[in-house]
Amino acid sequence: MQTAAGWTAKYRATMGANDPKGHFFGRNEINSILAQTGCKGIRIYYGINDLNEKVLILVGADANENDMTNLIVDRSVVCPPRCGTRNSLNS
């Protein structure tokens, strides 16, 4: 926890005014990725959407770490404004 808190604090100290602190992806989206036949994990890509905002894109990966592009999750709940309770990762 200390390492993660330190890393997020370092990021917050350098982020721009409109940069996200984090992204929330719901259980259903994550479970749908992991439920794909042959899926062994999730890869997360950075992206910039049509509004020029930083986004994360989730895709499953197989045992050889190849992307499984049949299901791509590209919508998240962004923090801020929705960050949940203040804690050492977001404050």
N, C-alpha and C positions, 0 to 999 in steps of 0.2 A: 504494500500500500504506500509506503514512503517513497519508493521509486516513482510510482505512477503519479503521486501527488506532486513531486518535484518536477517531473516532466510536464505536467499540465500547467503548473505555475509558471514554468519557463516559457511555455507557449503563450499563455495569457499575457505575459509581460511584453511579448513582441507582436501580438496580433493587432490588426487594424481595427478600426471602429466598427466595421460591418462584418468582420470575420466571425464564423461560428466557433463556439467553445466545444460543441459536440453535436452528435446526431443520435436520435432514438429510432430504432427499428423494432417493430412489434414482433412478438413471439410467432405469430402466424406466418409472417414473411420469412423469418429465419428458419422455422420448421419446414416450410415449403421448399426452401433451397436444400436443406439437409435431407429431406425425404426423397430426393431424386435418386434413382437407381445409380449406384456407383459413386455417389457423392461422398467424399471423405473430409471435406472442410469448406471454408468460405474464404474467398479472396475479396479484398476491398480495394477499389480503385478510387483515386481522387478525380474530380471533374469540375467543370464550370458550366452551369446551366445557362439557359437563354436570357436570364436576368443578370448574368455575370456574377452569380453567387457560387461560392465553393460548396460542392456537394460530394457525397460518398455514394459509390455504386457497389452493390454486393452481388457476387456471382458464386455459384458452387464450383468446386474443383475436384477432380478425380484423384485416384491414388498416385498418378504421375504428375499431379499439380497442374493439369490442363484445365482451362476454363470450360465450364459447362454452360453454354450461352443460350440454352432453351428457356431459362428463367432468369431474368435479371431484375433486381430490386433497386430502383433508383429514386425512391421517394422516402424521405425521413421527416421526423419532427425535429426541428432545429432549435438548439440552445445557443444564445437567447432567441426568442423570448421564453421558450418552455424548457427550463433547466431542472425542474424538480427542486427538492429541498437543498439548501446550501450545504456543501460538504467540501472536503479537501481537494476534490477533483474539479469542482466548478466555481470555486470562490477564491 
